[in-house]
């Protein structure tokens, strides 16, 4: 009985070794795929203010130079810089336009550049007016012009007859693609209207949004 058990164990062991030997005896080889994905960057901002100016808008839409430039003063500057890690180019995330001693029908403008400092194309997609400025006005779009007005009916939308204090628009009103390390010039124009109050400060904030280019 013991002999049969030993023979059976030996047979199982031989089969196992045979199978192992059969597998081991086959040649084999291995291939590897290694990869890296190096991501680009999207860095959008202002780079240059190329000029500020002021004038007076007549009723027919004609703009004449400010006859007494010392009466009212417009200053523009950039702040909050950001440098792209790939291109090492610096842009600015905020632009200030300060108008001091303004009066009705005064028109100020500031010329500036929108810049793609990153490594992939970007699309300028949206201009958004932030309305909660606690200055007594509501800001809303009317076609391509921003209307700052006294919201008498509390509708949130400007209607004919509500006093308009400020008109703001861009020229040209730029939407579209900016390639890497390229810029596009544009201007912001600010027109003070007849219903602006004396000794009052009006504030506005406009965000310009861009997203990655989508082919």
Number of C-alpha atoms within 10 A of each C-alpha: 6 7 8 9 10 10 12 12 12 12 12 11 12 12 12 12 12 12 12 11 11 10 10 10 9 7 6 6 4 4 4 5 4 4 6 5 5 6 8 11 18 18 29 27 25 23 22 18 18 13 12 19 17 23 20 20 20 12 8 6 8 9 15 13 13 18 10 9 12 8 11 16 17 18 15 18 15 17 12 10 13 16 15 17 14 14 14 11 16 19 23 20 17 14 20 12 17 13 20 12 15 20 20 17 21 24 27 26 24 23 18 23 17 22 25 29 31 25 18 17 21 23 18 18 15 14 16 14 16 13 17 13 13 10 13 14 22 25 27 19 17 12 8 12 14 19 22 26 24 20 18 14 10 9 9 14 15 22 14 6 7 14 19 22 22 24 20 20 18 17 13 10 12 16 14 11 19 21 17 19 15 14 19 15 16 17 19 17 18 20 22 21 20 14 16 21 12 10 8 10 13 15 13 18 13 14 12 15 14 21 15 15 15 8 4
